[in-house]
Structure formats: C-alpha cells, structure tokens
C-alpha cells in the first residue's frame, strides 16, 4: 500500500536550510546520498558519461556529485535545487575547487525546471526524488529537458516488497519529510508512459539495508557531538528515525532502486 502525506517543497527546503542538511552531511558526506563518490561513479559509468557530456542534476544539494562529474569525467553539470543554503554552499565549494567553468547551480523546482526543452544529454538524480510531491510530473519534466536519444538515470528511496503498516509509514515518512514513495515498478511505468525505453532497473535492497545499519551505528558513535551541536532532542529524533528506517529495511519494507532509461530519438 502506498501512502501520501502533506509535506510540501517548503517543508523540505526549511529542513535542509537548517540542521537536517548539516546532519545528513555528517553521516553521508557532501554527496548526501548512499554510497558517496563510489555510487556517483557507478551511476556515471552506467550512463556512459564522457568528456563534454551536459548533465542536469535534479535536487543537486551541496553539489558533491556535480563537482565529481566535472573533475573526473570533464562533464559540464547544471545543478537545480530549491534550498538556498544548499545552493550557496554548493556554489562556494565549487568556486573553492575552481570548477565554476564546468558547474553551474540554479534555484528551481523539480516540477517546473528552469531548463530549456531537449537541451540535456543526461538527466541525473541520486536519492532525492523521494522528496518530490508529484513523481509523474517529475518524470515528465526530466523527459522534457532531455535531448532525443539522451538518457535519464537516477537512484531513489522507495517502498520494498513487503507492506508497511500505516503506523510504520507515519514514522518513516514524517522523519524524512517524504510526501510519498514510488516502487521499483512504479518508476518503470512512469518512464514508459513518457515513451522512454527502460534499459536497466536494480533493487538495491541489501546495499540499502547495510547502509541504514551503518548510519544507525554511526549516529550513536557521534552522540555526544550531535548533542553538543544540535541538542539532545534532535539527537533522539535522529537516532530514533534512522533506527526505524534500519528496521524497515531489514524487513524489506523499504529499499532503494536504480533506473536507467533512454529518451527516443526524434521526440
């Protein structure tokens, strides 16, 4: 069973303008997605990123993947995000890395991308589209901006093969500020509905579970630091929320997936 919650883009932006963004960077690194640089490289290789590729990263956060792609693949990257703090930090770090000629960031909503149609070689996302309220419109926008013959590749947190109870969903979605979650097949249907050819799908259940176990152990290890920086109440919320996600992952109620698709030539 799927669930829908009344979390808006403002709710997500407010959270990432504050302590949430800092805490996830502490746990995940500046890529702020599972697997860090290793997973960025894995997705890039699956998508065939080459020198000169023009990539759109939807929900680019701190810009870690964008800088990695520019530095290691000589790609040009446009990052779009709705959170001002993330954009400011991403821009500053990109300038420090002297990659501003290859990487640009724009304020924008994923459901109304500030990008011209048919202009992007590769549309990219990593573990962030779970925050978008309308997944159907999101995929429509991704396909709109992608060049004919271009690719769309992303990872995302999704529902698992075993059902969540309403009580479990309340806890998990509220902790992460997720308005809804897709499924492995759900994203496939949305891509195909937009005339894309789905080239690859992966259910990354084991990897997702092991990372949730790692994040739960790590936050307990840095308990004193988190309390000193953010207060005991936030630590309890974070530890409890990550524990709930860990347990749900262990029971295959939530997982993470990967999708690679191609936009038809001539469309």
N, C-alpha and C positions, 0 to 999 in steps of 0.2 A: 504493500500500500504506500502511495506517495502522500506527502504532506505539504501544505503551503502555509507559510507564516508571513505576517505583515511587517517584514523588515524591508526598509527602503534603502535606496542608494545613499541617502543622508545618514542613516544609521551606521552603515559600513564605513563611510567616509569619516564620521565623527570618531569612531573607534580607532581607525588607523591614523587619524590625526593625533591621537593620544597614546596611552600606554600600550595598547594592543599591538601596534606596529613595532614598537621597541621590543616587546617581549617575544614576538614571533621571530624577530631577527636574532635575538639571543639564542633561541632554540634551533633555528634553521639556517642561520647565516643570511647574508644580504640578498641571496636569491629568493628567500622566503617561499620556498616550495620544497617538497620532499626530495631528498637526494642531492640538492645543491648543484654544483657545477657538473657533477657526473651525469645527472639526469638532463641537464641542459645540453650537454654534449651528445647524449644518447638521442634526444629528440632531434637535434640538428642533423645528425648523421642519417637518421631515418628519413628526414625530409630532403636530404641532398643539398643542404646549404653549401653554397660555393662563394668564391670571391665575387663581389658585386651583387649578390642577392639583396633584394629590398624586402625587409621583413617588418611586419606590423605586430607588435606585442600588445595584445589587448589585456588591460589591467597589469601594467608594467611595474607597479610598486616602486621599489628602490632602484630599479634598472640594472640589477645584477646580471640577468640573462642577456640584456641588450648589450652591455659592455663586453660580456664574454664572447658573444657572437661577432662583435666588431673586432675585438682583439685577436681572436683565434681563427676566424673564418674570413676576415676582411669584408664582412657584410655591412650594409647600411641598415640601420634599425630606427623605426619610429615607435616610440612607446606612448600609449594612451592610458591615462588613469584619471580617476575622479577626485583623488585625495591630494590636496595642496601640499601637505607635509611630505608625502611620498615624492611628489614631483620636484619639490625644492631640494630634497636630499639627493634624488636621482640626478638632477642637473648638476649640483655641486660636485658629486662624486665623479661624474662623467668629465667635468672640467679638470678635476684633480688628476684624472687618468689620461688627460689630453686626448680624449676620444670624441670631442664635441663635433668634429667634422664628419663623424660616422654615425653619431647617435643623437637623436632629437626626441624631446618629450612634449606632449601636448595635453592640456586639460580636455577631458571629453568623457561622454557617457558611452558605454559599450553598445547601447541600443540606438544610438544616433552618432555614429563615429564621424569625427571631423577629418574625413579622408575621402578622396575622390574615388568614384567607382572604377573598377578594372585597373587599379594602379599598383597593386601589391603582388610581389612574387610569392611570398609565403605569409599566411596569417597564422599567428602563434599565440598559444596560451598555456600557462602552467599553474594548475591548482588554484585558479582564481575565478573561473566562470561559475563556480558554485555560489558566488555572491550575487550573480545577475538574476533579476526577478523574472525575466521573460527569456527562457532559453531558445524558444522558437525564433523570436526577433533577433536575438544574438547571432544565431547561425545565419539568418537572412543577411544581416549586416556583414558578417565575415565573408560570405559568398559574394556580396555586392562589391566589396572593395578589392577582392582577389582578381588577379588577371585571369582571363581564359587560359586554361592549361596550368594555372598555378595551383599551389597546394595549401591545405588547411591542416594544421597539426596541433594537437593540444592534449594535455592531461587534466584530469579533474577529479575531485572527490565526489563519489556517487553512492547510491544505495547498493547494498550487497544482494546476495542470492537468498538470504533468509530475512523474513519480515521484521520490521521494527514495530514495537507497540507504540501507542500514542504517547505514553509516559516517557518512553525512551527517546522518541522523536522530540518531544518538548525539551528535554535536557540537552540533546546533541545540537539541535538547530539553534536554540537560544544561546548556547555557549559560543557557537561560531558565527552567529548572526546570519545564518543561511535562510533565504526566503523559501527555497525548495531545492531538491536534488534530483538529478537525472539518473538514468540507469545506463548500463552498457548498451543495451538495445535502443534505449530512448534517443541517445545522441546519434546512433546509426540511422534511425528513422528520420530525424531532423535533417541530417546531411543528405540523405537520399531524396527527401521531399524537395530539397533545393537543387536537385539534379546533379549532385556530386557523386563521383564514384568512390566508394569507401575502399581504400587499399589495405588498411590494417587496423585491427582492434585488439587490445590487450586488456584483460582483467588482472590488475596488479595487486591481487589480494594479499599474497604472502609478504610482498615488499611493504605494502601499506601497514599491515599488522606489525611487522618488525620495527618500522619507524615510529608507530604510535607507542610501542613498548619502550623504545629508546627515548622519546620525548618525555614520557612519564617518569622514567628513571632520572633523566637529566634535570627536570624541574625540581625534583626532590633533592638532588645533589646541590642545586644552587638556591635552595630555600632561603637561606639567610640573606643572600644578595638580593633576591627578589623582594623580600620583606623590607629590607633597608631602603631599596629604591622605590618601591611602589606601595608598600604597606601590607599588613597581614591579610586583610580582607581580599585583596586582589590575588594574593598567593593562593588562598583557599579556593577561590573561584577557578583559577587557572589549573591548579592541581586536580581538583575535582572534575573539571571539564575534560581535561586530557585523559584522565583515568576512565571516564565514561566512554570516550571515543576509542580508547585502547580495548576496553572490554567488548564494545560493539564490533570492533574489527576482528577480535579473536573469535567471535561467534558468527562472522561473515554477514553481519547486518549492514555494514558499511565497508566501502572499498575505494579503490582509485582505479581509473581507467586511462587508456591512451587510444587516440583515434588519429588516423592519417587519411585524408581524402583529397581528391583532385577535382577542381572545377573543370567542366567540359570546355574544350576549345570551341571558339566560335560563339560563346554565350556571354 
